[in-house]
């Protein structure tokens, strides 16, 4: 882990309302397209928000994203066990 990552590890992360919505649905295991459909947005918009979340949390993929979001308390553990509509 780089020095920058280590020093900024405990800095508060501020997500926008849209980023929180996207993160919550991603935590339920939904794809970008499923998130877009649920939020009535384009997949490109969802991917834009997801990219911003990745940058703010300093992660590179969804697994790292979910681990970091859990560590920071951005998503509750219960969201991993919630039912999704199929």
N, C-alpha and C positions, 0 to 999 in steps of 0.2 A: 504494500500500500504506500502510495507516495506521501510525502510530508503534507502536501496541500490537503489531501483527503483526510489525513489523520487530524489535522488542526481544525478542519471544518466539519468534522464528523458529528459534533453535538450542537451545531448551529441550528436554530429554528428554521424549518422549511415552510415557506408560504406557498400554498397552492391556490389557484383560482377556483371559483365554484365549478367551472367546467372541468378543470383538471381533477377535482375531487369526484365529480360524477363519473368521469372516465375511469379513474383509479378504482372506484367502488365496483364498477361492472367488470373490469378486468380481473379484480380479485375473486369474482364469482366464476371465473374461467371462460368468460365470453371472448369471442374474437373481436377484432376491430370492426368488422362488418356488423356483427351482432350488436355491438355498442352503438354504432352509428344508427342502426335501425331503431334501437330502444330510445335513443335521444333525439331522433328526427334530425340528424345531421349527416353530412357526407362522411364516408370513410376517410377521405383526405383530411377533414377537420379533426376527426378522432385521432388520426396518426400524428397530426400537428400537436395536439394536446399531449399525446403520449410521449412524443419526442421532448417536449418541454419538461414533462415530469421526469424523464430519464436524466436530463441535464441537471435539474434541480436536486435530484437525489443521487446524482453521480453514479448511475448504473448503466449497463449496456444491454440488458435483456429483461424479459418479464420475470424470470425466476429471481434475479437480483432485485428487481423492482419490488416484488412482493415481500421478500425478506427484509429489505430496507424499510418499506412502509410499515411492516409489523414492528420492527425495532423502534421506529419513531412514533408508534401509536397512531399512525394515520389511518389504519384500517383495523377493525376489531378481528380477533381470531374467529369469531362466530361467522364472519362473512365467507370463510372457507367451507363452512358446513351448511350454508343456506341453499335452499332449493332454487334451481333455475327452471324457468318455463321452457319446455322443449316443444 
